[in-house]
Amino acid sequence: MSLVTTMIAVAFTQFDKLMAAILFIRQQHITPQRGQEDEQVHKIANCELQVKLNACIRHHQEIIG
C-alpha cells in the first residue's frame, strides 16, 4: 500500500513540475504587442517556444509511461 502511495505522490509531483514549466513558458512568450516585430525575431521566438513545449510533452509522456 505504501508503494502505491509513494508512486502516486511522485506522479503528482511530476505533474506539478510540468505545470510550472508550462506556466513559465507562457509567462516568457506571451508579451504585449510592441508594434511591428521583426519577422525573423518572431520566427526564432516561435522555434524556441516549440522546443520548450516539445520538452514538456516528452516530460508528460514520461510521467504517463
N, C-alpha and C positions, 0 to 999 in steps of 0.2 A: 504494500500500500504506500509506503513512504517513497519507493522508487517512482511510482506513478505521480505522486505529488511533486516530487523533485523535477521530473520531466516536464510537467505542466508549468511549473514555475519558470524553468529555463525557457520554454517556448514563449511564455508571455513576456519575459524579459527581452527576448529577441524581437518580438513584435513591437515592444516599446522603443527599442533602439531603431528599428526600421521606421517607425512613425516619426521619431525625432529627426532622422536623416531626411525624410521626405519634407518635413516642415522647414528644415534648414535650407534645403534646395529651393523650396517655394519662396522663402524669405530672400534668398540671394537673387533669384531670377525674375521675380515679379516686382518690378520697379515702375514708378510713374513714368509716363512717356515724357521725354525731354525734346520734343521737336523731332526733326528728321535724323534718325540714326544712320550711320554709315552701314550700307548693306553688308559689307564684309565683316564688320564687327558683330552685326546681328547674326550672321551665319555661324561665326565662331562661338558665340554665346549659345546658340541652339545646339551646336555639336557638343559643347561641354555639358549642357543640360541633359542631352540624350545619354551621354556616357554615365553621368551620375544616376539617372533614372534606371539605366540598364543594370548598374551595380545594385540598386535597391531591389530590382526584380530578381536578380540572382540570389540576393540575400533572402528574399521571401521564399524562393523555391527551395533553398537550403533548409529553411525553417520547416516548411511543409514536408520535405523529403525525409 
